[in-house]
Amino acid sequence: MLPKRIALLAAGALFCATAAFAQTTGSGGTGADTGTTQPGYTKHDPGQWMKGMCVEHYARSASRLAYLEARLQLTSDQQPLWDKYQQAAEGGAAKQRDDCLASIPAAGTKPTFLDREDRAEKMMAGKLATMQASRPSLEALYNSLTPAQRVELDRPMHRHDGNFRHHHHKPDAQPQPL
């Protein structure tokens, strides 16, 4: 029980240190006077919080693509196929970010339940449109991959603290070389 408690306390301390670092490396201020927890996020303004989430989601999409590209170790013949897929995926993600930012309520207004439902529907429609637009280039890329690369791409990815990690069914499983 004690080791688990120590691990939780250490994780909490790490989180606080990360948040403090993010505040000091933000847009020039510490964030202490504005109530921010991360650059662009405020506790008291839902619009600022939503704006931060729009940007955060876009950044995570970009990091996921970069991670996959590095893990796949693409050949020179596969790289143009990846580039085409990446362009489609990034273009869709940028549109989703822009749509997300455009749907932020005016300052001082709180979104209603209907507003939130409408926003969620638009975000899902944007995600679907991105998937549909990038599907042909993804299929071309997938068909060019070696069996080992396909195994790598087929692994589900989970986010932990903003980092994408492959899910392994066995606790001691290691990523296989490509």
Backbone torsions as a table, in degrees:
resi	resn	phi	psi	omega
1	MET	NA	-42.9	-178.8
2	LEU	-62.7	-44.4	178.5
3	PRO	-60.7	-37.2	179.0
4	LYS	-64.7	-42.0	179.7
5	ARG	-65.2	-40.6	178.4
6	ILE	-64.0	-42.1	178.9
7	ALA	-62.7	-41.5	178.1
8	LEU	-64.6	-42.1	177.9
9	LEU	-64.6	-40.1	178.5
10	ALA	-65.0	-41.5	178.4
11	ALA	-63.5	-40.7	177.8
12	GLY	-63.4	-42.1	178.6
13	ALA	-64.4	-41.3	178.3
14	LEU	-62.6	-42.8	178.3
15	PHE	-60.3	-46.4	179.9
16	CYS	-63.2	-41.3	178.8
17	ALA	-64.3	-40.7	178.5
18	THR	-63.5	-44.0	179.2
19	ALA	-63.5	-40.9	178.7
20	ALA	-64.3	-42.1	177.9
21	PHE	-62.6	-42.8	-179.9
22	ALA	-62.2	-37.0	179.1
23	GLN	-66.2	-40.7	-176.3
24	THR	-78.6	-18.5	179.4
25	THR	-103.1	9.3	-178.5
26	GLY	-74.4	-138.0	-172.8
27	SER	-86.0	40.7	173.6
28	GLY	98.9	-17.5	-178.6
29	GLY	-111.4	169.5	179.3
30	THR	-85.0	-19.8	-179.0
31	GLY	88.2	-10.0	-176.6
32	ALA	-66.1	-32.8	-177.4
33	ASP	-87.7	-11.3	-177.2
34	THR	-108.8	-5.6	-179.1
35	GLY	78.3	20.5	-178.2
36	THR	-82.2	152.8	172.9
37	THR	-112.4	-23.2	173.7
38	GLN	-146.7	158.7	179.1
39	PRO	-55.5	127.7	178.1
40	GLY	87.7	-4.5	-178.6
41	TYR	-109.4	132.2	172.8
42	THR	-127.8	147.5	-179.2
43	LYS	-72.5	-28.1	-169.7
44	HIS	-101.6	-7.2	-177.9
45	ASP	-121.3	104.2	-179.1
46	PRO	-58.8	-33.2	179.6
47	GLY	-63.5	-43.0	178.3
48	GLN	-66.8	-38.9	177.8
49	TRP	-62.6	-45.6	-179.8
50	MET	-63.2	-40.1	177.7
51	LYS	-60.6	-44.6	178.3
52	GLY	-61.2	-38.5	179.6
53	MET	-68.4	-37.6	177.5
54	CYS	-60.4	-46.5	-179.0
55	VAL	-68.8	-40.3	179.8
56	GLU	-61.9	-44.4	179.9
57	HIS	-61.3	-42.9	178.5
58	TYR	-62.3	-44.2	-179.7
59	ALA	-62.9	-40.1	178.8
60	ARG	-66.2	-36.3	176.8
61	SER	-62.0	-44.3	179.5
62	ALA	-64.2	-40.5	-179.4
63	SER	-68.5	-34.5	178.3
64	ARG	-64.1	-43.7	178.8
65	LEU	-63.8	-43.1	179.6
66	ALA	-63.3	-40.7	178.9
67	TYR	-62.1	-47.8	-179.5
68	LEU	-61.8	-43.0	-179.9
69	GLU	-59.7	-44.4	-180.0
70	ALA	-65.4	-41.4	-178.8
71	ARG	-68.2	-33.1	-176.1
72	LEU	-74.3	-23.0	-179.1
73	GLN	49.0	63.7	-174.0
74	LEU	-66.9	147.9	174.9
75	THR	-83.2	169.9	178.8
76	SER	-64.7	-28.4	176.3
77	ASP	-74.5	-31.0	-179.3
78	GLN	-82.5	-25.5	-173.9
79	GLN	-57.1	-44.5	178.3
80	PRO	-62.2	-33.2	177.4
81	LEU	-68.6	-40.9	175.7
82	TRP	-62.3	-45.4	-178.1
83	ASP	-58.6	-40.8	179.0
84	LYS	-65.7	-44.3	177.2
85	TYR	-63.4	-46.0	-178.9
86	GLN	-60.8	-40.9	179.2
87	GLN	-61.9	-44.2	179.1
88	ALA	-65.4	-44.2	-179.3
89	ALA	-66.2	-43.9	179.8
90	GLU	-67.5	-38.3	177.3
91	GLY	-62.5	-41.5	177.5
92	GLY	-66.6	-40.8	179.4
93	ALA	-65.0	-38.6	177.9
94	ALA	-65.1	-39.8	177.5
95	LYS	-65.4	-40.9	177.1
96	GLN	-61.3	-42.2	178.1
97	ARG	-61.9	-45.5	-179.3
98	ASP	-64.1	-41.1	177.3
99	ASP	-64.4	-39.8	178.6
100	CYS	-62.0	-47.2	-179.9
101	LEU	-64.0	-35.8	-179.5
102	ALA	-70.1	-21.3	-176.8
103	SER	-93.6	6.1	179.6
104	ILE	-72.0	132.3	-179.2
105	PRO	-67.1	157.1	178.7
106	ALA	-60.6	151.9	179.6
107	ALA	-56.4	137.2	177.4
108	GLY	86.3	-3.8	178.1
109	THR	-109.8	144.4	176.9
110	LYS	-105.3	132.9	179.2
111	PRO	-68.8	143.6	175.9
112	THR	-82.6	173.3	176.6
113	PHE	-59.6	-42.2	178.7
114	LEU	-63.3	-40.2	177.0
115	ASP	-60.7	-43.7	-179.4
116	ARG	-66.3	-39.5	177.1
117	GLU	-63.4	-42.6	179.6
118	ASP	-63.2	-43.1	179.2
119	ARG	-63.0	-44.4	179.5
120	ALA	-62.3	-41.1	179.0
121	GLU	-62.8	-42.8	178.5
122	LYS	-65.0	-39.2	179.5
123	MET	-65.9	-41.3	178.4
124	MET	-66.0	-39.6	178.3
125	ALA	-63.9	-39.0	177.5
126	GLY	-65.0	-41.7	178.3
127	LYS	-63.5	-43.6	178.8
128	LEU	-62.5	-43.2	179.3
129	ALA	-61.7	-40.2	177.8
130	THR	-63.3	-44.7	179.8
131	MET	-63.4	-41.9	-179.8
132	GLN	-67.2	-39.9	-179.0
133	ALA	-69.4	-34.9	-177.1
134	SER	-89.5	-10.0	-175.2
135	ARG	-58.4	-47.7	-180.0
136	PRO	-58.4	-42.1	179.8
137	SER	-71.7	-32.2	176.2
138	LEU	-66.5	-42.2	178.9
139	GLU	-63.5	-41.6	178.3
140	ALA	-62.7	-43.7	177.6
141	LEU	-62.5	-49.3	-177.3
142	TYR	-58.0	-42.3	-179.5
143	ASN	-66.9	-20.4	179.5
144	SER	-89.2	-10.7	-175.5
145	LEU	-76.8	151.0	173.8
146	THR	-73.4	163.9	176.6
147	PRO	-55.9	-39.8	179.4
148	ALA	-66.3	-39.5	177.8
149	GLN	-66.8	-37.1	177.9
150	ARG	-63.4	-40.9	177.3
151	VAL	-58.8	-43.9	179.6
152	GLU	-61.7	-45.4	-178.9
153	LEU	-71.2	-32.3	-177.8
154	ASP	-73.6	-18.7	179.9
155	ARG	-63.6	132.6	174.7
156	PRO	-64.0	144.9	178.4
157	MET	-112.0	138.5	177.7
158	HIS	-122.4	147.4	177.4
159	ARG	-97.7	134.7	173.4
160	HIS	-135.5	114.3	179.6
161	ASP	56.1	36.4	176.8
162	GLY	84.1	-5.7	179.4
163	ASN	-100.6	137.8	178.2
164	PHE	-90.2	130.8	178.9
165	ARG	-134.1	144.8	176.8
166	HIS	-72.6	142.5	176.7
167	HIS	-88.4	128.6	178.3
168	HIS	-115.1	135.4	-178.5
169	HIS	-72.9	-27.9	177.2
170	LYS	-101.5	134.5	-178.3
171	PRO	-57.9	-31.3	-176.8
172	ASP	-99.3	8.9	-178.1
173	ALA	-67.9	141.3	178.4
174	GLN	-115.8	148.0	176.2
175	PRO	-58.9	139.2	-179.6
176	GLN	-85.0	140.5	176.0
177	PRO	-64.7	147.2	-177.5
178	LEU	-88.3	NA	NA
